[in-house]
Amino acid sequence: MPVIRILQPIPGQTTIEKILELLQHHKQGMTVKELSKTLNRSVSMVLRCLKLLMAEGQVYAQLDENGMHLIYLSFAVRQCEGNKSQ
């Protein structure tokens, strides 16, 4: 009979940490679809993470220039830009 070994998970960045990192590098922000495709995660998973990040005040959303899609942005980027202008 074959022996079945259960592998331990390899520690790494969580989806939430990856989303924050992406949003900090994309100063123009990203849509849910862009995040989902980049992270290879479902849209519902990305939305769940974004909801938590918004509740914590780390991310905010605004409509794009066409008013069609929500663009998610990091508050960390916004604060850095605010400090540069002062």
N, C-alpha and C positions, 0 to 999 in steps of 0.2 A: 504494500500500500504506500503511495507517495506521501511524503511529509509536506505539509502546507505551512509555510512560514508567513507570518503577518509582518509586513514592513512598517516601520515607524515613519511618521511623516517627517519630511525634511523642513526644518524651520526656515522661514523666508518672510518676505513682505506680505502683509495681508492685502486684500483687495482695496480696503480703505486707504492704506498707506500708498499703494500704487496710484490710486485716483488722485490723491493729494500731490504726489510727485509730478504726475502728468499735468495737472492744472497749474502747478507752479512753473513748469517749463513752457506751457502754452499760454502766453500772456493774453492772447485774444480770446481764450476760453475754448471749451469743447462742448459739443452736444452729447446727449446720452448715447446716440448711435455711434459717434466717433469713439467715445470711451469704451463702449461695448466691443467694438471691432478691434481696437488697439489692445485691449486687455484679454480678448477672447473669453469674455464673460457674457452671460445673458443680460438683456436690457433690464429685466426685473431685478437681477442681482445688483447691477450698477445703480438703479434707482433707489434701491433699499439703502445702499451705502451712501449715496448722495443725500438722502433724507436725514441720515444720522449726522453727516458732516454739516448740513445746514442747521440742524438743531443745536449743534455744538458751536456754531458761529464760525466755522472754518471755511465755508464755501457759500457763495450766493449765486442766484440765477437772475438773468435778465433776458428779455426778448432780443433776438437779432434785429438787424436794421430793417428787415422785411416784416417783422412782427409775426413770423411763422414758427420759429423754433426757440426753445429755451437754450441759452448758452450758460454753462456753469463756469464760474471763475473762483479762484482762490483769494481769500482775504489777505493772505501773506503777500501776494503779488501787488495787490492794491495798496497795502501799507508801505511796501518798498518804494513804489512809484510816488506815493505821497511824501515820503521822506526825501526823495531826490529833488522834488520841486521846491523844497523849503530852503 
